[in-house]
Amino acid sequence: MGVFDEDRSIRASMLKKLWVSEGFLKPTSTGKRLETIAHEYLMELVDRNLIIVDKLGSIGNVKYCRIHDLLRGVCLKEVEKERFYHIIGKSPSVIDNEPRRRVVFQNAGSRVTSEVSGSLPHARSIILCDDRKDFETPHDFRLLRTFKAYDRDTSSLTYDYLLGEYYFNFTTASGLHFLGDVFELVNSRYLAVRLHRDTGFPSSINLLWNLNTLILHSQTSADQIWDTSRTRIFHGLGHGHVVPIEIWQMHQLRHLVFMRGALTLPDPPSEMVIMENLQTLRGAKNLYLNKRVVKRIPNVRKLHLVYDWEDMESLSELKQMERANCFSYFQCLSKLESLYCRINHDCDEYLQSISFPQSLKKLKLSLDDSYDLELVEILEKIGWLPLLQKLVLHRGTFKTGKWDTTESQFQSLKLLQLDECEGLKNWTMAESSHFPLLHELRLLRLTELEEIPSEVGEIATLKSIYLEHCSESAVESAKKIVEEQEDLQGDQLDLHVRVLVEENEKRMLSLRSPNFKVTVRAQLRSLLPSIQD
C-alpha cells in the first residue's frame, strides 16, 4: 500500500489485479479464484481497520480504498527494512548496481531516460505513479513481470457524472508506448500502458505466455494532446485496433482491458484452446458470439462490448444472418456477472434474440438509434434475472408510452437508472414489493414522464432518487413522495432526492427542502470539480 502517494484513493480492482500478478496470492485447495482470495484479504484488512473504505460502488462493493498516513509511514519503514521495493523520487538518476526487484517512480520528472531504466536490469516490477511520464524501455528487461505505466485514476480525461460531460486537461504527448516495444517484455504478467496512436498489435503477442493482465489505453478523437514542440494540437483519430488471431492462444490471460477505443477480435482458429482463466474482456467491438466463441471463454465474468451496424453492412447477407443471433449466446456464459453492451446504428434485429444468463449482477445497455424495438420487451426478460443488482438503460423507446412493472420481478435490484429513454409517459407499480431491495433510483432526461409512482416512496430500502432534466411534473411527484414519507417518518427519514435542472427551470428551486436538493446546471459547473469516470 505504500507504493501509492499519500492520501491517494486507490481503485480496489486494480490493487487486487496487482496482488495476483505479483504472485502474492497462492491457489488454495478449495479451488477459489485468486481474485476471490484477493477480495477476502482486502476485506480482512478493512475489518482490521488497516485499510479505509474510501468509496463504495453502486451495489455496496468496495470501489476505492486508502491507507492512513501514519500506517503508510510504517509501511515505508518496513519497505526499507525488508528491501521490499525501491522508491525513486523527483530526480531519477542511475541506480547503483545492487539488484532492485521492485521499483516505484513517485513524483519523478517527465522523462525516465533509458540510462536510468537501463540501470534496473534485475527489476521484476516497475510502477509509475504518473502515467504521463516518458519511460524509455530498454531491450534487456527480460525479467520484468509487472510494468504499470497507466492508471485510469490519474489519466488526463475526467468525466462529471452529474453534468454528463467530459473535461480534458492539456498534457504533453508523453507516456505513450508502442506495443512492439512493450511486447518484448516476454516474462510479463501485468502490463498497463498508454498507446501511441500509430501503434498496432504484433503477431508475437502469444509469446507473452505468462501474461495474465493486459490494460491498454488508446487515444480517441476526444483527446487533445500537444506535440513535443508545443506548437500545435493533435486530435487522436480514435481508430480501433485489430488483434491478431494468436490472442486466442493466451490461456493464462485473466483480464484484457481496452480503455477509450475498440478492439476487433478475429474469429478463433479451428484448433480448440480454452481460455479458462479469462475473466474480463473490455472494449471488444462487434464480437461475434457463437458456440465456438463461448466455449473458448467459459469463465468470463465481465464483458464490455460495442456493436456497430455500419461496420456489419460490409458483410455478406449470409454472414449478417448468422450474426443476427449472436446476442442469444450471452445466456451460455454461465459465470457472467457484469455486462455492458453499447449497440449503435439500428441493430434492433440483433436485440430481438437477446438472452441473459441467470448469473448476471450488473447490466448496462446503451441502445443508440434503436427506435423499432420496444423496451418493455427487453425489460420483461431482464426483470426475471434473480441476481441482478444494477440496471442501467441508456436510450431506446417505450413505444406504447407505458411501463407496468410485474410482481416478483427485479427482486435483487439495488440500482435502477433510466437515461434518455424515449416515449415513457406512464410508469405504474401495483405495490412497492416490485423493487423490494432498491437503494437508488436515477432518472435522466425523461422529458415525457408524467410522474414517479407513489409506491416508489414505500420501498423500505430506498435511500436516493436522482433526477436530471426530467419533466416538471416528474420532479413534483418526487417532491410529493418526500413529503409523504416525512409525514410518516419525520426526522428518521433516510430518503434524499437530488434534482438537476436547466437555467430556464429555476422556478423549481422553490421546491428545496433538507431532503430535497435542487441544483441549477450552471451553478453545479462552478461548484464541483470534475470526477474521474
Secondary structure, 3 states (H helix, E strand, C coil): CCCCCCCCCEEHHHHHHHHHHHCCCCCCCCCCCHHHHHHHHHHHHHHCCCCEEEEECCCCCEEEEECCHHHHHHHHHHHHHHCCCEEECCCCCCCCCCCCCEEEECCCCCEECHHHHCCCCCCCEEEECCCCCEECCCCCCCCCCEEECCCCCCCCEEEECCCCEEEECCEECCCEECHHHHCCCCCCCEEEEEECCCCCCCHHHHHCCCCCEEEEECCCCCCCEECCCCCCEECCCCCCEECCHHHHHCCCCCEEEEECCCEECCCCCCCCCCCCCCCEEEEEECCCCCHHHHHHCCCCCEEEEEEEHHHHCCCCHHHHHHHCCHHHHHHHCCCCCEEEEEEECCCHHHHCCCCCCCCCCEEEEEECCCCCCEHHHHHHHHCCCCCCCEEEEEECECCCCEEECCCCCCCCCCEEEEECCECCCEEECCCHHHCCCCCEEEEECCCCCCCCCHHHHHCCCCCEEEEECCCHHHHHHHHHHHHHHHHHHHHHCCCEEEEEECHHHHHHHHHCECCEEEEEHHHHHHHCCCCCC
